[in-house]
Every structure is written in C-alpha cells, then in structure tokens.
Amino acid sequence: MKVQILARKLITPSSPTPLNLQKLKISCLDQNFPSNYYTSCIFYYPASGEEDCVNTAEKSKQLQKSLSEILTLYYPLGGRYVKGSVFIDCNDNGAEYLEAKASGCLSEFLKEGELVTELRNHLAPPLFQPEESPLLIVQFNMFECGGLAIGISVTHKIVDGFTLFTFVDAWATACRIGIDKVHSPSFQLSSFCPPKDMSSIKTFSPRSKRDNTIVEKRIVFNGAALSSLKAAAHVNVNNSGSLKYEPSRVQVVTAFIWRALIKASQARHGCLCPSYLTHIVDMRRRTALPIPGNMCGNFGTMSIAQFIPGDDSTVQLHDVVNRIHEEMSSTFSECAKASNGDDIISIVTNKMLKMKEIFETTEIDVYLFNSWSRFPIYEADFGWERPEWVSSVYAPMEVILLLDSNDGDGIEAWVRLKENTMLHFQQMLEIKY
C-alpha cells in the first residue's frame, strides 16, 4: 500500500484567542515531557457505499471547518511551545492538516484484523517532530474505495491520553452537531501544580534498546476471555486465600501479560527473575483538590509493582493480580490524600525517582504498561458513524498499551518487545493460566 501526501495547510482558530489567554503556563507535570514527542492514534472509517467515494472531499472540508472552530476552545493546540521555557505561546499559528491518498481498500486491510506496522505508520504523522512544529497535526487519508483513516498526532508536552481523546470527542461533536454542543475544557493545571525545578528526574529514560529491534504483537481479549481470566484469577492452588475483590479488566489483562513475561524470562535465564511493572494512573477525580474533570494536560502518576521470586517455581495468575491490585490501591490511596499541589508533586516525584533508581542502578526487567481503556476512543463520530477500529501508532519502545475493543466488551493489548523476548513471550501465551 502506498500513501501519498497531496496537500498540507495550517488550520487556524475561527476566532482569535483573547489576549489574556495567549500565554499558557505549563504545569510541573508537563515539564517532564519532551516537546518533540507526540502521542498518536488512527481512526478507521470503512466506506459504507459508492457515494463515499464522492463525499471524501466534502468530509475533508467539514473536518477543516470544525477543526478551526474547536481550536477556539482548545486554543493551546493552535499555538507553539516556547523552546526552553515553561510557556505555550497561544499565537493562533494553527494546527497542521494533511490530505493524503492511500491505495487499496480499507475494508480489505481491516478484515485481516491487524494493520501491519509499516502501513499504520504511513497513516499518521511521525511520533517525533522538530521543536518548532505545530502542536497538533492531522492526516486525512482517503482510500480508493472511499474509506477514510484519520491520523492524529499531538504533543505530549501538554496532552495525555485523557486530553487527547477528550479533544477528539469534542472535535467530532462540533463536526457532527455544532460547536455550541461542546463543553469547554480547562487548561489551568499550572494553578494547582506550578512549574518548578524538575532537573532531578528529568534526565532519566528507559534503558537503551540498541542491540535489538522492537517488534509488536496485538492480542485481543474478548468479553468471554476476560470472564475466563477473572475466574482464573480467583483460583489459588496454594489455598492461601481467595481474592476479596473483583479485579478489573485492565488488572487481569495486565496480570496475564506480566505473568507471560515472567515465564518468558524464566525460559531465557533458567530461573525465575525479579521484575517491575509500571502502570500510568490518571489522577483526575482521585485527589482532594478541586480540579475539574475536564482539566487538560498531563495529570498522571505511576503505579509500580514488583515481582520477587519465592521458593515455588510456579507463578500463579492469582498472585500476580494481587500484586497489581495492591499497588494500584496504594497509589489510589496516596492520590486521595493529596490536598494541595505540593502533595501531587511529591507523589509524582517520588515515583519518578524510584524509577530512575531502578533504571540506573539495576538490571532488573521493567515492563511499562499504559491503558487507554474507558477513554471515549470509539465516540469519534464526525457525522459518518463511529470508527470501526482505532489503533495506536508503532513506537520503537518496549511498552504494552491497552485499549478497548470496538464492541466495548473486550480489550486489545499492543505488546512491543525486543525480538528475542517476543519469541519466548508468544510461547508462554499458550500455557494455561
């Protein structure tokens, strides 16, 4: 499949940003993210009939018009990051909009159940952009059959997963029924967590992957599979006590994958090895601060669970679920006690310092998880129905991303690992819980 860029333009807000909003101070949590790293996703809309081939140009016009309108509410995304500062210049320079032509038929690719890495990465702007780039870049891909794929890349400097999908949902609403139906977001996170010196944690990064290519595998857990996993999680062969709670979908999928990774490591090394697992936790509605639910920006911390081998050479799903649940509950409890910005900063800083220490002083395996589950990823109805599928964009980093399946009952896991690790991991997936 070939993707050809036909045109590119800047879409500016339909009305100027007021003077008092033209200089946005970022929060200390935003400071941790590089300005050239973008979060990306792709929304797929197969053609519903012959008329779609004719209407693609009109749909593009609708998207551009509504994008111009939604940028009046999400005004920082039409601005530029001021390099080396703690400010976004909300100068209305605009978001970049690309029109592209893709060969082939989208529905044929979707039938395969998985779009290959190379193909997906042609349908969205690159994850890494020059620092002076627009903060939001949209790629409108038109397939020969009339199907559409909308790739969206937005700077991680001021946008987390919640902000990304809240923005897309708002944009789709504006396109479908009008900008007056959209709730205004808030960009005042810095009033709770003002910028400060974060140099102690800013420089750490996951270990280098120079010697290995990163490959990915998509694993789909339907509703029945999730029910089976939950039932298996309640089984404790050592009879040391059953679960006193009902694990979440994300917890059982995370535990299933972590257990397979632990067993894969055992196969490689000949013994069980310790490891860490991190999960991003959205702090919205989890603290005592009066932070509005529509607050945009990076507002998350990490839950860090540890696996320490015992005398038993087996690894039960029950025990792995417990480790994840206990650590997440502890993180939720920390967040609930936070009553001011300093408490939030302390929570995030302590987690980051712990990760920095792990990466810099040990060779223990660390598995990074992130979840887009329960975000409104399938609510992106621009007026031609909801997307049939939503995917991430390949990133050359070892990370596991979880997101809802299109029926809302299942979970898709995008697993990215070193090539040799992936071989052992896939073998462990076949082992009974």
For each residue, the residues with C-beta under 8 A, 3 or more apart:
1: 102 103 104 109 119 122
2: 102 103
3: 100 101 102 103 122 123 141
4: 100 101 102
5: 8 98 99 100
6: 99 100 101
7: 98 99
8: 5 96 97 98 99
9: 96 97
10: 93 94 95 96 97 134
11: 64 67 68 71 78 94 95 96 97 138
12: 68 71 78 92 93 94
13: 16 17 68 69 71 72 75 78 92 94
14: 68 69 71 72
15: 72
16: 13 92
17: 13 21 22 72 75 78 79 90 91 92
18: 21 22
19: 22
20:
21: 17 18 24 75 90
22: 17 18 19 79 89 90 91
23: 87 88 89 90
24: 21 76 79 87 88 90 158 187 190
25: 86 87 190 194 195
26: 30 31 86 87 88 157 158 189 190 195 297
27: 30 31 189 190 192 193 194 195 297 298 299
28: 31 32 190 193 194 195 196 198 345
29: 32 189 193 297 298 299 300 344 345 348
30: 26 27 33 157 158 189 190 195 297 298
31: 26 27 28 86 195 196 198 202
32: 28 29 198 201 202 298 348 352
33: 30 37 156 157 298
34: 37 156 157
35: 81 83 131 155 157
36: 128 129 130 131 133
37: 33 34 127 128 155 156 157
38: 125 126 127 128 129 137 153 154 155 156
39: 153 154 155 156 159 160 161 164
40: 124 125 127 151 152 153 154 392 393
41: 124 151 152 164 168 377 390 391 392 393
42: 120 123 124 149 150 151 152 390 391 392 393
43: 149 150 152 168 380 387 390
44: 106 110 147 148 149 387 388 389 390 391
45: 106 147 148 149 150 384 385 387 388
46: 106 107 110 145 147 388
47: 52 53 105 106 107 143 145 146 147
48: 52 384 385
49: 52 146
50: 53 54 146
51: 54 55 146
52: 47 48 49 55 56 145 146 147 384
53: 47 50 56 144 145 146
54: 50 51 57 58 146
55: 51 52 58 59 146
56: 52 53 59 60 142 146 148
57: 54 60 61
58: 54 55 61 62
59: 55 56 62 63 148 382 383 384
60: 56 57 63 64 99 140 142
61: 57 58 64 65
62: 58 59 65 66 175 382 383
63: 59 60 66 67 97 138 140 150 175 382
64: 11 60 61 67 68 97
65: 61 62 68 69 175
66: 62 63 69 70 171 174 175 179 382
67: 11 63 64 70 71 95 97 138 171
68: 11 12 13 14 64 65 71 72
69: 13 14 65 66 72 174 179
70: 66 67 73 74 167 170 171 174 179 182
71: 11 12 13 14 67 68 74 75 77 78 92 94 95
72: 13 14 15 17 68 69 75 179
73: 70 170 179 182 184 185
74: 70 71 77 78 167 170 185 296
75: 13 17 21 71 72 78 79 90 92 187
76: 24 79 88 90 135 158 187 296
77: 71 74 95 135 136 154 159 167
78: 11 12 13 17 71 74 75 90 91 92 93 94 95 135 136
79: 17 22 24 75 76 88 89 90 91 92 93 135
80: 88 89 91 93 132 134 135
81: 35 85 87 88 89 131 135 155 157
82: 85 87 88 89
83: 35 131 132
84:
85: 81 82
86: 25 26 31 190 195
87: 23 24 25 26 81 82
88: 23 24 26 76 79 80 81 82 135 157 158
89: 22 23 79 80 81 82
90: 17 21 22 23 24 75 76 78 79
91: 17 22 78 79 80
92: 12 13 16 17 71 75 78 79
93: 10 12 78 79 80 134
94: 10 11 12 13 71 78 134
95: 10 11 67 71 77 78 134 135 136 137 138
96: 8 9 10 11 125 133 134 136 137 138
97: 8 9 10 11 63 64 67 137 138 140
98: 5 7 8 125 137 138 139 140
99: 5 6 7 8 60 140 142
100: 3 4 5 6 123 139 140 141 142
101: 3 4 6 141 142
102: 1 2 3 4 106 122 123 141 142 143 144 149
103: 1 2 3 143 144
104: 1 108 109 143 144 145
105: 47 108 109 143 144 145 147
106: 44 45 46 47 102 109 110 143 145 147 148 149
107: 46 47 110 111 145 147
108: 104 105 111 112
109: 1 104 105 106 112 115 119
110: 44 46 106 107 113 115 388 389
111: 107 108
112: 108 109 115
113: 110 218 220
114: 218
115: 109 110 112 119 120 391
116: 119 120
117: 120 121 216 394
118: 121 122
119: 1 109 115 116 122 123
120: 42 115 116 117 123 124 391 393 394
121: 117 118 124 126 393 394
122: 1 3 102 118 119
123: 3 42 100 102 119 120 139 141 149 151
124: 40 41 42 120 121 139 151 152 153 393
125: 38 40 96 98 129 137 139 151 153
126: 38 121 129 153
127: 37 38 40 153 393 395
128: 36 37 38
129: 36 38 125 126 133 137 153 155
130: 36 133
131: 35 36 81 83
132: 80 83
133: 36 96 129 130 137
134: 10 80 93 94 95 96 137
135: 76 77 78 79 80 81 88 95 154 155 157 158 159
136: 77 78 95 96 152 153 154 155
137: 38 95 96 97 98 125 129 133 134 152 153 154
138: 11 63 67 95 96 97 98 150 151 152 153
139: 98 100 123 124 125 150 151 152 153
140: 60 63 97 98 99 100 148 150
141: 3 100 101 102 123 148 149 150 151
142: 56 60 99 100 101 102 146 148
143: 47 102 103 104 105 106 146 147 148 149
144: 53 102 103 104 105
145: 46 47 52 53 104 105 106 107
146: 47 49 50 51 52 53 54 55 56 142 143
147: 44 45 46 47 52 105 106 107 143
148: 44 45 56 59 106 140 141 142 143 384
149: 42 43 44 45 102 106 123 141 143
150: 42 43 45 63 138 139 140 141 380
151: 40 41 42 123 124 125 138 139 141 393
152: 40 41 42 43 124 136 137 138 139 164 168
153: 38 39 40 124 125 126 127 129 136 137 138 139 393
154: 38 39 40 77 135 136 137 159 164 167
155: 35 37 38 39 81 129 135 136 158 159
156: 33 34 37 38 39 159 160 298
157: 26 30 33 34 35 37 81 88 135
158: 24 26 30 76 88 135 155 163 187 296 297 298
159: 39 77 135 154 155 156 163 164 167 296 297 298
160: 39 156 163 164 282 297 298 299 300
161: 39 164 165 280 282 370 372 375
162: 165 166 282 284 296 299 375
163: 158 159 160 166 167 185 296 297 298
164: 39 41 152 154 159 160 161 167 168
165: 161 162 168 169 372 375 376 377
166: 162 163 169 170 185 294 296 375 376
167: 70 74 77 154 159 163 164 170 171 185 296
168: 41 43 152 164 165 171 172 376 377 380
169: 165 166 172 173 376 379 380
170: 70 73 74 166 167 173 174 182 183 185
171: 66 67 70 167 168 174 175 380 382
172: 168 169 175 176 379 380 381 382
173: 169 170 176 177 181 182
174: 66 69 70 170 171 177 178 179 181 182
175: 62 63 65 66 171 172 382 383
176: 172 173 381 382 383
177: 173 174 181
178: 174 181
179: 66 69 70 72 73 174 182
180:
181: 173 174 177 178
182: 70 73 170 173 174 179
183: 170 294
184: 73 294
185: 73 74 163 166 167 170 294 295 296
186: 189 292 294 295 296
187: 24 75 76 158 296 297
188: 191 192 295
189: 26 27 29 30 186 192 193 291 295 296 297 298 299
190: 24 25 26 27 28 30 86 193 194 195
191: 188 194
192: 27 188 189 289 291 341 344
193: 27 28 29 189 190 341 344 345
194: 25 27 28 190 191 341
195: 25 26 27 28 30 31 86 190
196: 28 31 345
197: 200
198: 28 31 32 201 202 349
199: 202 203
200: 197 349 353
201: 32 198 204 349 352 353 356
202: 31 32 198 199
203: 199
204: 201 352 355 356 359 360
205: 359
206: 359 366 368 397 398
207: 359 366
208:
209: 212 214 396 397 398 418
210:
211:
212: 209 418 419 420 421
213: 396 418 419
214: 209 396 397 398 416 417 418 419
215: 416 417 418 419 422
216: 117 394 414 415 416 417
217: 414 415 417 422 425 426
218: 113 114 412 413 414 415
219: 257 412 413 415 429
220: 113 405 410 411 412 413
221: 225 226 229 249 253 256 405 410 411 412 413
222: 225 226 405 409 410
223: 226 227 407 409 410
224: 227 228
225: 221 222 228 229 410
226: 221 222 223 229 230 249 252 253 409 410 411
227: 223 224 230 231
228: 224 225 231 232
229: 221 225 226 232 233 252 253 255 256 317 433
230: 226 227 233 234 246 247 252
231: 227 228 234 235
232: 228 229 235 317 318 433
233: 229 230 243 247 252 255 317 318 321
234: 230 231 242 243 318
235: 231 232 316 317 318 433
236: 239 240 241 242 316 318 319
237: 314 316 318
238: 312 316
239: 236
240: 236
241: 236 244
242: 234 236 318
243: 233 234 246 247 318 321 322
244: 241
245: 325
246: 230 243
247: 230 233 243 251 252 255 321 325
248: 251 252
249: 221 226 252 253 373 411
250: 253 254 279 371 373 402 411
251: 247 248 254 255 321 324 325 328
252: 226 229 230 233 247 248 249 255 256 317 321
253: 221 226 229 249 250 256 257 402 411 413
254: 250 251 257 258 277 279 324 369 400 402
255: 229 233 247 251 252 258 259 317 320 321 323 324
256: 221 229 252 253 259 260 317 433
257: 219 253 254 260 261 369 400 413 415
258: 254 255 261 262 275 277 307 320 324 367
259: 255 256 262 263 315 317 320 428
260: 256 257 263 264 425 428 429 431
261: 257 258 264 265 275 365 367 421 425 428
262: 258 259 265 266 272 273 275 307 315 320
263: 259 260 266 267 315 428 431
264: 260 261 267 268 421 424 425 427 428
265: 261 262 268 269 272 273 275 365 424
266: 262 263 269 270 271 272 273 315
267: 263 264 424 427 428
268: 264 265 420 421 424
269: 265 266 273
270: 266
271: 266 309
272: 262 265 266 309 313 315
273: 262 265 266 269 309 364 365
274: 306 307 308 309 364 365
275: 258 261 262 265 306 307 364 365 366 367
276: 304 305 306 307 358 364 365 366 367
277: 254 258 304 305 306 307 323 324 366 367 369
278: 302 303 304 305 355 366 367 368 369
279: 250 254 302 303 305 324 328 369 370 371
280: 161 300 301 302 303 369 370 371
281: 286 300 301 302 303 328 331 332 335
282: 160 161 162 286 299 300
283: 286 287 299 300 301 335 338 344
284: 162 291 293 295 299
285: 293
286: 281 282 283 332 335 336
287: 283 291 335 336 338 339 343 344
288: 336 337 338 339
289: 192 338 339 340 341 344
290:
291: 189 192 284 287 295 299
292: 186 295
293: 284 285
294: 166 183 184 185 186
295: 185 186 188 189 284 291 292 299
296: 74 76 158 159 162 163 166 167 185 186 187 189
297: 26 27 29 30 158 159 160 163 187 189
298: 27 29 30 32 33 156 158 159 160 163 189
299: 27 29 160 162 189 282 283 284 291 295
300: 29 160 280 281 282 283
301: 280 281 283 331 335 347 348 351
302: 278 279 280 281 331 351 352 355
303: 278 279 280 281 324 327 328 330 331
304: 276 277 278 327 351 354 355
305: 276 277 278 279 323 324 326 327 328
306: 274 275 276 277 323
307: 258 262 274 275 276 277 315 320 323
308: 274
309: 271 272 273 274
310:
311:
312: 238
313: 272
314: 237
315: 259 262 263 266 272 307 319 320
316: 235 236 237 238 319 320
317: 229 232 233 235 252 255 256 259 320 321 433
318: 232 233 234 235 236 237 242 243 321 322
319: 236 315 316 322 323
320: 255 258 259 262 307 315 316 317 323 324
321: 233 243 247 251 252 255 317 318 324 325
322: 243 318 319 325 326
323: 255 277 305 306 307 319 320 326 327
324: 251 254 255 258 277 279 303 305 320 321 327 328
325: 245 247 251 321 322 328 329
326: 305 322 323 329 330
327: 303 304 305 323 324 330 331
328: 251 279 281 303 305 324 325 331 332
329: 325 326 332 333
330: 303 326 327 333 334
331: 281 301 302 303 327 328 334 335
332: 281 286 328 329 335 336
333: 329 330 336 337
334: 330 331 337 338 347
335: 281 283 286 287 301 331 332 338 347
336: 286 287 288 332 333
337: 288 333 334 343
338: 283 287 288 289 334 335 343 344 347
339: 287 288 289 343
340: 289 343 344
341: 192 193 194 289 344 345
342: 345 346
343: 287 337 338 339 340 346 347
344: 29 192 193 283 287 289 338 340 341 347 348
345: 28 29 193 196 341 342 348 349
346: 342 343 349 350
347: 301 334 335 338 343 344 350 351
348: 29 32 301 344 345 351 352
349: 198 200 201 345 346 352 353
350: 346 347 353 354
351: 301 302 304 347 348 354 355
352: 32 201 204 302 348 349 355 356
353: 200 201 349 350 356 357
354: 304 350 351 357 358
355: 204 278 302 304 351 352 358 359 366
356: 201 204 352 353 359 360
357: 353 354 360 361 362
358: 276 354 355 361 362 364 366
359: 204 205 206 207 355 356 362 366
360: 204 356 357
361: 357 358
362: 357 358 359
363:
364: 273 274 275 276 358
365: 261 265 273 274 275 276
366: 206 207 275 276 277 278 355 358 359
367: 258 261 275 276 277 278 398 400
368: 206 278 397 398 399 400
369: 254 257 277 278 279 280 399 400 401 402
370: 161 279 280 399 400 401 402
371: 250 279 280 374 401 402 403
372: 161 165 375 377 392 401 402 403 404
373: 249 250 402 403 404 411
374: 371 404
375: 161 162 165 166 372 403 404
376: 165 166 168 169 379 380
377: 41 165 168 372 380 390 403 404
378: 386 387 390 404 406 408
379: 169 172 376 386
380: 43 150 168 169 171 172 376 377 386 387 390
381: 172 176 384 385 386
382: 59 62 63 66 171 172 175 176
383: 59 62 175 176
384: 45 48 52 59 148 381
385: 45 48 381
386: 378 379 380 381
387: 43 44 45 378 380 390 406
388: 44 45 46 110 406
389: 44 110 406
390: 41 42 43 44 377 378 380 387 403 406
391: 41 42 44 115 120 414
392: 40 41 42 372 395 401 403 414
393: 40 41 42 120 121 124 127 151 153
394: 117 120 121 216 416
395: 127 392 399 416
396: 209 213 214 416
397: 206 209 214 368 416
398: 206 209 214 367 368 416 417 418 421
399: 368 369 370 395 416
400: 254 257 367 368 369 370 413 414 415 416
401: 369 370 371 372 392 413 414 416
402: 250 253 254 369 370 371 372 373 411 412 413 414
403: 371 372 373 375 377 390 392 411 412 414
404: 372 373 374 375 377 378 408 410 411 412
405: 220 221 222 408 409 410 411 412
406: 378 387 388 389 390
407: 223 410
408: 378 404 405
409: 222 223 226 405
410: 220 221 222 223 225 226 404 405 407
411: 220 221 226 249 250 253 373 402 403 404 405
412: 218 219 220 221 402 403 404 405
413: 218 219 220 221 253 257 400 401 402
414: 216 217 218 391 392 400 401 402 403
415: 216 217 218 219 257 400 422 425
416: 214 215 216 394 395 396 397 398 399 400 401
417: 214 215 216 217 398 421 422 425
418: 209 212 213 214 215 398 421 422
419: 212 213 214 215 422 423
420: 212 268 423 424
421: 212 261 264 268 398 417 418 424 425
422: 215 217 415 417 418 419 425 426
423: 419 420 426 427
424: 264 265 267 268 420 421 427 428
425: 217 260 261 264 415 417 421 422 428 429
426: 217 422 423 429 430
427: 264 267 423 424 430 431
428: 259 260 261 263 264 267 424 425 431
429: 219 260 425 426
430: 426 427
431: 260 263 427 428
432:
433: 229 232 235 256 317
